[in-house]
Amino acid sequence: MTYEMDYEVCKCRHVTLGETMYAIKEEKADTLDKLQNLTDAGTACGSCVCKEDDIGEAKLGLYLVDILKKMNNE
């Protein structure tokens, strides 16, 4: 599945995929803690962090840990 840059990765804090990728690439957020400090993503309910922490009825298709893993491997 392909996601647009304006896709909200974190619904609580309204953080988009584009903002997340910018923090990883340009701000060198190479850990979850750094990413959360820079974007606030995953600091409210935590559902966007990983599938195991997703408390929603409909599971998200994209999680912060997966984005970090993919971006750090490129």
C-alpha positions in Angstrom: 0.0 0.0 0.0 1.2 3.5 -0.8 0.7 6.4 1.6 0.6 10.1 0.7 2.9 12.5 2.6 -0.2 14.1 4.2 -1.4 10.7 5.7 -1.8 11.2 9.4 0.5 8.7 11.1 -0.5 10.0 14.6 -4.1 11.0 14.8 -3.9 12.3 18.3 -1.2 14.8 17.6 -2.0 15.2 13.9 1.5 14.3 12.7 1.8 13.4 9.0 4.0 10.9 7.3 5.8 13.8 5.6 6.6 15.3 9.0 7.7 12.0 10.3 10.0 11.3 7.3 11.5 14.9 7.6 12.3 14.3 11.3 14.0 11.0 10.4 15.9 12.2 7.4 16.7 15.9 8.1 16.6 16.0 11.9 18.4 12.6 12.3 15.6 11.1 14.5 17.0 7.5 14.4 15.3 6.3 17.5 11.6 6.3 18.7 12.5 8.6 21.6 14.1 11.2 19.2 11.2 10.9 16.8 8.7 11.5 19.6 10.6 14.4 21.0 10.7 16.1 17.6 7.2 15.4 16.4 5.1 14.5 19.4 3.8 11.5 17.5 3.0 8.6 19.7 3.0 10.6 22.9 -0.7 10.6 23.6 -2.5 7.2 23.3 0.4 5.4 21.7 -1.6 3.5 19.1 0.6 4.7 16.3 3.8 3.4 17.9 3.4 -0.3 17.0 0.7 -2.8 16.2 0.9 -4.3 19.7 0.1 -0.9 21.2 -2.7 -0.1 18.8 -5.9 0.2 20.9 -8.2 1.1 18.0 -10.8 -1.2 16.6 -9.4 -0.8 13.1 -5.7 -1.4 13.2 -3.5 1.2 11.5 -1.6 0.3 8.4 1.5 2.3 9.3 3.3 2.5 12.6 6.2 4.7 13.8 8.5 1.8 14.5 8.0 0.4 11.0 8.7 3.9 9.4 11.9 4.2 11.5 13.0 0.7 10.6 12.4 1.3 6.9 14.1 4.7 6.8 17.1 3.6 8.9 17.7 0.7 6.4 17.8 3.0 3.4 
